[in-house]
């Protein structure tokens, strides 16, 4: 029997898969959208090489990873009848990580998040009816809380159907949670709601740069149109993935819903900018919160235009609501279960910034069969080492 993990080639899903392989003996049923078996293996290798070398990856492929080539937006997950029966028969539990994070596209969110989640739920129902299902874990988002301002939100009071949503992503993920509860009432469920997932507290390397681009751009500005005391609920991916894998494997988690967040420990803009300034030997930016409305208008006007500025404006337009809402999500439940709180962003934000700049927002993927270069997992340099110094090594 195996855990059916969707979204295994995505950022959080790959971290979850790596944790399950390293910290348990569980076998994994992985759904990969590809044309043939070799392409599926190569996509998995690209996703997992941040976490392990090729030799153990190849061994996992032989012993604990079962690849199903399909697509959750298609009937029977895009599988032929025999493969679908095998997936149902061999699935012991489900971790549903796959989602469209395209906050600009209603079509993409409806197709992947709603239709895809319904397809995964139907598979879970068939596994339940065939031999029983141990658990269904659904990875959602704190954005299901809708439009908020200056709040600390607890798990059981997050969803308020009378509130407006920021974007199609938040709206569809809220309804996905509703479907899980309504259609799997007799299955043990765990719902995980990550906040802003940015970086890994253990190392600067990353292969996910969308939000990092916005962070690096904002960090380079001499002034910011934000309230200096506004809090940003940022959580590292290693804490998020660690909570998902640990609580999914736990026999009896204490709760059904968990905010995977920094909660009341979330740092403010000024705390983060001071930490970055200190690490770089610079002065922190000035804050001009009175310009917040004007900046939003400028960003909206530039969004969608060609070129680098248009691209950055489009990115900032998507994330702007999450930067100004000064709302955090209580993480007492997950901190109690894990016995620790997430690392503060100020502790690892400078190595992340330096890595992104030095590598021009690209991760150097290794080809099939290639071993990791020696320097890949070297300890980060002490704070204060510049990008220019690092590039000369």
SULPE-V250824 format. One record per helix or strand. SS is the DSSP state (@ for helix, = for strand). FROM is the first residue (numbers start at 0). LEN is the number of residues. Records with the same first field share a line. If there is no record, write none. Layout:
# SULPE-V250824
SS: FROM-LEN + FROM-LEN
This chain:
# SULPE-V250824
=: 1-5 + 26-6 + 64-5 + 90-6 + 135-6 + 151-2 + 188-6 + 195-2 + 199-1 + 202-1 + 222-2 + 230-2 + 233-2 + 256-4 + 266-2 + 285-2 + 327-2
@: 10-13 + 36-12 + 53-10 + 74-4 + 80-10 + 105-26 + 141-4 + 154-3 + 167-16 + 209-10 + 236-13 + 262-3 + 268-12 + 288-14 + 306-18 + 331-7 + 344-3 + 348-10 + 373-4 + 386-5
